[in-house]
Amino acid sequence: AQSVTQPDIHITVSEGASLELRCNYSYGATPYLFWYVQSPGQGLQLLLKYFSGDTLVQGIKGFEAEFKRSQSSFNLRKPSVHWSDAAEYFCAVGGNFGNEKLTFGTGTRLTIIP
Amino acid sequence: GAVVSQHPSRVICKSGTSVKIECRSLDFQATTMFWYRQFPKQSLMLMATSNEGSKATYEQGVEKDKFLINHASLTLSTLTVTSAHPEDSSFYICSVGPGPEAFFGQGTRLTVV
């Protein structure tokens, strides 16, 4: 069965500092990997995705993530955070093409301090 | 990507009544839609897969008679919470996906009083 682990429940970062959110997955084949962001009371917005090819993927809002097969990881990074980045971040793993069922991690809440 | 509209965004109902939540795919014909439930400060848990023209597939532990799903067209799936109780209060989100990528509605906050 597929699973996703986000080890950090809550992270606090100063505005302008760099950010890395960790994600580890378990999946029997080549995974489809996603990072979503959720603001309070809102739905989920896709930040970026990995299907195949270049293991460093760029997303919206200046985010990037690197797929490391040997470590079963897909960590999210941003070189300089903005106050508007404060939100909940979810890593997810999906199945084969045509099966859009996703398994989510427990999420990481990001707080930005001035 | 797909544009997904969910309605209502918030609903308060009395215990014992039923509530219907709509999920519309505005620009994509979705043979499959997904319904998730999210408890406060927790992750999304898949409840069921809604299949156009056929019965929904429910995840283990989800009561089929409690959470009725109807997917009558390629653009609309509905989730009806029947005989709602306070423990059904939660955030419900639907998603559609043209391929393996999922696009989410804005969610529905259900409060049962």
Interface residues (C-beta under 8 A of the other chain):
Chain A: Y32 F34 Y36 G41 Q42 G43 L44 Q45 L46 K49 F51 F90 A92 G94 G95 N96 F97 G98 N99 E100 K101 L102 T103 F104 G105 T106 G107 R109
Chain B: G1 V4 Q6 T32 F34 K41 Q42 S43 L44 L46 T49 F91 I93 S95 V96 G97 G99 P100 E101 A102 F103 F104 G105 Q106 G107 R109
